[in-house]
Amino acid sequence: MKTEPDREYLSQHKLNTLKKNMKHLLLSVSICLLCISLTFAQSPGVVKLSLKDCVKLAVEKNVKVRTAKIDKEIGNEKKNEASASLYPKVNLNTNFTDNVKLQKIMVDGAIMGAPGTEIPFTMGSMYSTTEVLSISQTLYNQTAITALKLAKKANETYDLNIRKSKEDVGVQVAKMYALAQTTIEQQKLIEGNIGRSEQLKKITGVTLEAGTGKQIDMDRVTVNLENMYTQLSNSKATYEQQLNTIKYLLQLPLDTPVELTDTVGTELLSAQPILLNDFSSNVNIQLLESQKQINSLNKKYINAGYLPSLSLSGQAAYQGQQNKFSTYFKNSSDNKWYSYGNFTVTLAIPVFDGFERRSKARQAEMDYRKTELTLNDTKESLSMDYRNALNTYQNNKTNVKRQKQNLNLAEKVYQETSLKYKEGVVTMSNLLQDETSLSNAQGGYLTALYNFKDSELKIMSLNGEINSLMQ
């Protein structure tokens, strides 16, 4: 029999053991919480992107847009280069000449008091230095003036190229976003199919155990279920590839977790599209109009070569000559320097160039006509494309509603057939046939969804509404 002190000792021992275990438990929990917090701190957050977010990032960071902006900077420098020909030119030249052997000429001896003879006479000095400050200014040069106008017009074209690059990238990103949205919708439908098939497999297993089912029915359900698992796996892999493409277009690191926030049902057009006949605001038309003006200016630039040009130039110089290098930098009577200067007005009149400018002018005229033909054809093409896009848009919008109704009906039929199968009224073949019809309806619905998105983007790219996604 245990005494009272023994009981106290045992109670104290249990209490100490409990405290010790609690310390170990608290320490373990603290370590786990620290590891979890470190894991979350190190893992990057999910980047949530709407369609507008994607397009804005793309037009800001995409390589094509950035390249077009660099071309714009190059155009600015070309414009500065063209304007430089109209500014004054100032040069300072210094040269030193060592005449190792001076030139001699023969002069009449009468000069030296020896008529009838020729005496060799040494010319110049052994050393000479010349410092010349020269300045020139174009007073009139129509070629240079037209070249500056040509550079300014080309610079406007670079702005249009930037806009076109942005629109092209915006459409490309929007199409990929729509494709990814459709893939998400596909995964939802497949997951719903898997849920129904798993339930059907359980029911078939119960009937098989009860002796009222058939093994062939179980095998059919299993085969269909495995096919669905494969479809889901393929869909997830496709979605991952689509996200990687979006990240590339947005210049995001490929390991960045991304979530697309817009749903597949979000309509892109702000209002019902109407028929258009004027496409002057279309960037492709504006580019061709700009090219047409450049061709016209190019012809004027060539013809300006027939006109005279007038320029003014002048120079101020200081020249030193002596025969001894030892006194070159000394202030002596032998160290002599002389100044001189002049101004010149030059009038250049082209007379004959072998018909070179005439051939160039004719080529420029043909380029102008080619651009004009392309411009007219592009206007007709845009008008046709827009009418076709409107027709496709209306058709796809109707198809989405029709396919959605068809999908709902197929789901209803499948549910009713599934209930009858559970009651033993219909066979597995009937159920699988309705399942195939449901799968076809789902495929038709997904195709109609993407086609509708694609037709929306086609209209937005033609009427310029794609720019609304960049704002």
C-alpha positions in Angstrom: 0.0 0.0 0.0 1.4 3.4 -1.1 1.9 6.0 1.6 1.0 9.7 1.3 4.6 10.8 0.5 4.8 8.3 -2.3 1.6 9.7 -3.8 3.0 13.2 -3.6 6.2 12.1 -5.3 4.3 10.4 -8.1 2.1 13.4 -8.7 5.1 15.7 -8.8 6.9 13.4 -11.2 3.9 13.3 -13.6 3.6 17.1 -13.4 7.3 17.5 -14.3 6.9 15.0 -17.2 3.9 16.9 -18.5 5.7 20.2 -18.4 8.7 18.7 -20.2 6.4 17.3 -22.9 4.6 20.6 -23.3 7.9 22.4 -23.8 8.9 19.9 -26.6 5.4 20.3 -28.2 5.6 24.1 -28.2 9.1 24.0 -29.6 8.0 21.7 -32.4 5.0 23.8 -33.2 7.2 27.0 -33.3 9.6 25.3 -35.7 6.7 24.2 -38.0 5.2 27.7 -38.0 8.6 29.2 -38.8 9.2 26.8 -41.7 5.7 27.6 -43.0 6.3 31.4 -42.7 9.6 31.1 -44.5 8.1 29.0 -47.3 5.4 31.6 -47.9 7.9 34.5 -47.6 10.1 32.9 -50.3 7.4 31.9 -52.7 6.3 34.7 -55.0 2.7 35.8 -55.0 0.2 34.9 -57.7 -0.1 37.6 -60.4 -3.7 38.2 -61.2 -4.2 39.5 -64.7 -7.3 40.7 -66.5 -7.3 41.0 -70.3 -6.7 44.8 -70.0 -3.8 44.2 -67.6 -2.2 41.7 -70.1 -2.6 44.1 -73.1 -1.2 47.0 -71.2 1.8 45.0 -70.0 2.4 43.6 -73.5 2.4 47.0 -75.3 4.8 48.3 -72.7 7.3 45.5 -72.6 6.9 43.4 -75.7 10.1 43.3 -77.9 8.3 44.3 -81.1 6.9 47.4 -79.6 10.2 48.3 -78.0 12.0 47.7 -81.3 9.5 50.1 -83.0 10.3 52.7 -80.4 14.0 52.4 -81.1 13.2 52.9 -84.8 11.5 56.1 -83.8 14.6 57.3 -82.0 16.7 56.4 -85.0 14.2 58.5 -87.1 14.7 61.5 -84.8 18.4 61.3 -85.4 18.0 61.0 -89.1 15.8 64.1 -89.0 18.6 65.9 -87.1 21.1 64.7 -89.7 19.0 66.1 -92.5 18.6 69.5 -90.8 22.4 69.7 -90.2 23.0 70.5 -93.9 21.2 73.8 -93.4 23.3 74.9 -90.4 26.7 76.7 -90.6 29.8 74.6 -90.7 32.8 75.8 -88.8 36.3 74.1 -88.9 39.7 74.9 -87.5 42.7 73.3 -89.2 46.3 73.5 -88.2 49.2 72.0 -90.2 53.0 72.0 -90.0 55.2 71.4 -93.1 58.8 70.5 -93.2 60.2 71.1 -96.7 63.0 68.7 -96.6 64.2 69.9 -100.0 62.9 73.2 -101.3 61.7 73.5 -104.9 63.7 75.5 -107.4 62.5 77.3 -110.5 64.5 78.8 -113.4 64.2 82.6 -113.7 65.5 85.1 -116.2 69.0 86.2 -115.4 68.2 89.8 -116.3 66.5 90.0 -112.8 69.9 89.3 -111.2 71.9 91.5 -113.7 72.9 88.6 -116.0 70.7 89.0 -119.1 70.6 86.1 -121.5 71.0 83.5 -118.8 68.6 81.5 -116.6 69.3 81.3 -112.9 67.9 78.6 -110.5 65.8 80.3 -107.7 64.9 78.5 -104.5 61.2 79.0 -103.5 59.6 79.0 -100.0 61.0 78.3 -96.6 62.2 75.1 -94.9 59.4 75.2 -92.3 55.8 76.6 -92.5 52.8 76.5 -90.2 49.2 77.4 -91.2 46.2 77.9 -89.0 42.9 78.3 -90.9 39.4 79.0 -89.5 36.8 78.3 -92.1 33.1 78.8 -92.1 30.4 77.9 -94.7 26.7 78.4 -94.9 24.1 77.2 -97.3 22.0 80.1 -98.5 19.7 78.2 -100.8 19.6 74.5 -101.5 16.2 73.0 -102.4 17.5 69.5 -102.2 18.5 70.0 -98.6 15.1 71.6 -97.7 13.2 68.8 -99.3 15.4 66.2 -97.6 14.4 67.7 -94.2 10.7 67.5 -95.1 11.2 63.9 -96.2 12.9 63.1 -92.8 10.0 64.7 -90.9 7.4 62.8 -92.8 9.4 59.5 -92.3 9.4 60.3 -88.6 5.6 60.4 -88.5 5.6 57.0 -90.1 7.6 55.7 -87.2 4.9 56.8 -84.8 2.4 54.9 -86.9 4.6 51.8 -86.8 4.7 52.0 -83.0 0.9 52.1 -83.0 0.6 49.2 -85.4 3.0 47.1 -83.3 0.9 47.9 -80.2 -2.3 46.9 -82.0 -0.8 43.7 -83.4 0.6 42.7 -80.0 -2.7 43.6 -78.3 -4.7 41.3 -80.7 -2.1 38.5 -80.3 -2.3 38.7 -76.5 -6.1 38.9 -76.5 -6.4 35.9 -78.7 -4.2 33.8 -76.5 -6.1 35.1 -73.4 -9.4 34.0 -75.0 -7.9 30.6 -75.9 -6.8 30.2 -72.3 -10.3 31.2 -71.1 -11.8 28.5 -73.3 -9.4 25.9 -72.0 -10.4 26.8 -68.4 -14.1 26.3 -69.4 -13.1 22.9 -71.0 -11.5 21.8 -67.8 -14.7 22.6 -65.8 -16.8 20.5 -68.2 -14.4 17.6 -68.1 -14.3 17.7 -64.3 -18.1 17.6 -64.3 -18.0 14.6 -66.7 -15.5 12.9 -64.4 -17.7 13.5 -61.4 -20.7 11.9 -63.1 -18.7 9.0 -64.4 -17.2 8.2 -61.0 -20.7 8.2 -59.5 -21.8 5.9 -62.4 -18.8 3.6 -61.7 -19.8 3.3 -58.0 -23.4 2.4 -59.0 -22.2 -0.1 -61.5 -19.9 -1.6 -58.9 -22.9 -2.0 -56.5 -25.0 -3.7 -59.1 -22.1 -6.0 -60.1 -21.6 -7.0 -56.5 -25.4 -7.6 -56.2 -25.3 -9.9 -59.2 -27.6 -7.7 -61.3 -24.8 -5.9 -63.2 -22.4 -7.0 -65.9 -18.6 -6.8 -66.0 -18.7 -5.4 -69.5 -20.6 -2.4 -68.2 -18.0 -1.8 -65.5 -15.2 -2.1 -68.2 -17.0 0.4 -70.4 -17.3 2.9 -67.6 -13.7 2.4 -66.6 -12.5 3.0 -70.1 -14.5 6.2 -70.5 -13.3 7.4 -67.1 -9.7 6.9 -68.0 -10.2 8.7 -71.3 -11.6 11.6 -69.3 -8.6 11.7 -67.0 -6.4 11.8 -70.0 -8.5 14.6 -71.5 -8.2 16.6 -68.3 -4.4 16.0 -68.1 -4.0 17.2 -71.7 -6.2 20.2 -71.1 -4.1 21.2 -68.1 -0.9 20.8 -70.0 -2.3 22.9 -72.9 -3.4 25.6 -70.4 0.1 25.7 -68.9 1.6 26.2 -72.4 -0.9 29.0 -73.1 0.0 30.7 -69.9 3.7 30.4 -70.8 3.0 32.0 -74.1 1.1 34.9 -72.4 4.1 35.3 -70.0 6.5 35.5 -72.9 4.4 38.1 -74.7 4.2 40.1 -71.5 8.0 39.6 -70.8 7.2 38.0 -67.4 9.5 35.3 -66.0 8.2 31.9 -66.9 8.2 30.7 -63.3 5.8 33.5 -62.3 2.5 32.1 -61.1 -0.3 33.7 -63.0 -4.1 33.7 -62.7 -6.4 35.0 -65.4 -9.3 36.9 -63.7 -11.7 37.5 -66.7 -14.3 34.8 -67.4 -15.1 33.4 -70.8 -18.4 35.1 -70.7 -17.0 38.6 -70.6 -17.8 40.4 -73.8 -15.1 42.6 -75.4 -17.1 45.0 -77.5 -18.5 47.9 -75.6 -21.5 48.2 -77.9 -23.2 46.4 -80.8 -20.9 46.9 -83.8 -22.3 48.8 -86.8 -21.4 48.9 -90.4 -18.5 51.2 -91.3 -17.5 52.7 -94.7 -14.8 55.0 -93.6 -11.5 53.4 -92.5 -9.3 56.5 -92.6 -8.5 56.0 -88.9 -7.2 52.4 -89.5 -3.5 52.3 -88.9 -2.8 50.3 -92.1 -4.6 53.0 -94.2 -2.7 55.8 -92.4 0.6 54.0 -93.0 -0.1 53.8 -96.8 -1.2 57.4 -96.9 2.0 58.4 -95.2 4.0 56.2 -97.6 2.2 57.9 -100.5 3.3 61.3 -99.2 6.9 60.1 -98.8 6.9 58.9 -102.4 5.7 62.3 -103.6 8.3 64.1 -101.5 11.0 61.7 -102.8 10.1 62.7 -106.4 10.4 66.4 -105.4 13.7 65.7 -103.7 15.1 64.2 -106.9 13.7 67.0 -109.1 15.2 69.6 -106.7 18.6 68.5 -108.0 17.9 70.5 -111.2 17.7 73.8 -109.3 20.8 76.0 -108.6 22.2 76.1 -105.1 23.8 79.1 -103.4 26.4 79.0 -100.6 28.6 81.4 -98.7 32.1 80.4 -97.3 35.0 82.3 -95.8 38.2 81.7 -94.0 40.7 83.5 -91.8 44.3 82.2 -91.7 47.6 82.8 -90.0 50.8 81.5 -91.6 54.3 81.4 -90.3 57.5 80.6 -92.4 61.2 80.3 -91.4 64.3 78.4 -92.3 65.6 77.5 -88.8 63.6 75.2 -86.5 65.7 76.3 -83.5 64.0 79.7 -83.7 60.6 78.4 -84.5 59.1 79.1 -81.1 61.2 82.2 -80.3 60.2 85.8 -80.7 62.8 86.9 -83.2 63.0 88.8 -86.5 63.4 85.5 -88.4 60.2 84.2 -86.9 57.6 85.8 -89.2 53.9 85.3 -89.3 51.4 86.6 -91.8 47.6 86.7 -91.8 45.2 86.4 -94.7 41.4 85.8 -95.3 38.7 85.6 -97.9 35.0 85.2 -98.5 33.4 83.2 -101.3 29.9 83.1 -102.7 29.3 80.0 -104.8 26.4 79.5 -107.2 26.2 75.9 -108.5 24.1 75.4 -111.6 23.4 71.8 -112.7 23.7 71.5 -116.5 23.8 67.8 -117.5 24.0 64.6 -115.4 23.6 62.0 -118.1 19.8 61.7 -117.4 20.5 60.2 -114.0 17.9 62.4 -112.2 15.3 61.8 -114.9 15.5 58.0 -114.4 15.3 58.4 -110.6 12.3 60.7 -110.9 10.5 58.2 -113.1 11.2 55.4 -110.6 9.8 57.6 -107.8 6.7 58.3 -109.9 6.1 54.6 -110.4 6.6 54.0 -106.6 3.9 56.6 -106.0 1.5 54.9 -108.4 2.2 51.5 -106.8 1.4 52.9 -103.3 -1.8 54.5 -104.6 -3.0 51.2 -106.1 -2.1 49.4 -102.8 -4.0 52.0 -100.8 -7.2 51.8 -102.9 -7.0 48.0 -102.8 -6.5 48.0 -99.0 -9.5 50.2 -98.5 -11.7 47.8 -100.5 -10.2 44.9 -98.6 -10.9 46.4 -95.2 -14.5 47.1 -96.2 -14.9 43.5 -97.3 -13.2 42.2 -94.2 -15.3 44.3 -91.9 -18.6 43.2 -93.5 -17.5 39.6 -93.3 -16.4 40.1 -89.7 -19.9 41.6 -88.8 -21.6 38.6 -90.4 -19.3 36.1 -88.6 -19.8 38.0 -85.3 -23.6 37.8 -85.6 -23.4 34.1 -86.6 -21.1 33.2 -83.8 -23.1 35.1 -81.2 -26.2 33.1 -82.3 -24.1 29.9 -82.3 -23.0 30.4 -78.7 -26.6 30.8 -77.5 -27.7 27.8 -79.6 -24.8 25.6 -78.4 -25.4 26.6 -74.8 -29.1 25.5 -75.1 -27.9 22.3 -76.8 -25.5 21.6 -74.0 -28.1 22.2 -71.3 -30.4 19.8 -73.2 -27.7 17.2 -73.6 -27.0 17.4 -69.8 -30.7 17.0 -69.1 -31.0 14.0 -71.4 -27.9 12.4 -69.8 -29.3 12.9 -66.3 -32.6 11.3 -67.2 -30.9 8.4 -68.9 -28.6 8.0 -65.9 -31.7 7.8 -63.6 -33.3 5.2 -65.8 -30.1 3.2 -65.8 -30.0 3.2 -62.0 -33.6 1.9 -62.1 -32.6 -0.7 -64.6 -34.9 0.6 -67.4 -32.2 1.3 -69.9 -28.9 -0.4 -70.7 -25.3 0.9 -70.4 -25.2 1.3 -74.2 -28.0 3.8 -74.1 -26.2 5.8 -71.3 -22.9 5.8 -73.1 -24.6 6.9 -76.3 -26.1 9.9 -74.4 -22.7 10.6 -72.9 -21.1 10.8 -76.3 -23.9 13.2 -77.3 -23.1 15.3 -74.3 -19.4 15.3 -75.1 -20.1 16.4 -78.7 -22.4 19.2 -77.3 -19.6 20.4 -75.0 -17.1 20.4 -77.9 -19.5 22.4 -80.0 -20.1 24.9 -77.2 -16.4 25.4 -76.6 -15.7 25.9 -80.3 -18.6 28.5 -80.5 -17.2 30.3 -77.5 -13.7 30.8 -78.9 -15.0 31.6 -82.4 -17.2 34.3 -80.9 -14.2 35.8 -79.0 -12.1 35.7 -82.2 -14.8 37.5 -84.2 -15.0 40.2 -81.5 -11.3 40.7 -81.8 -11.4 40.8 -85.5 -13.9 43.7 -85.4 -11.9 45.5 -82.8 -8.7 45.3 -84.9 -10.6 46.7 -88.0 -12.4 49.5 -86.3 -9.6 50.5 -84.0 -11.5 49.6 -80.8 -8.6 47.3 -79.8 -6.9 50.5 -78.5 -9.6 50.6 -75.7 -7.8 47.6 -74.1 -4.6 49.6 -73.8 -6.2 52.5 -71.8 
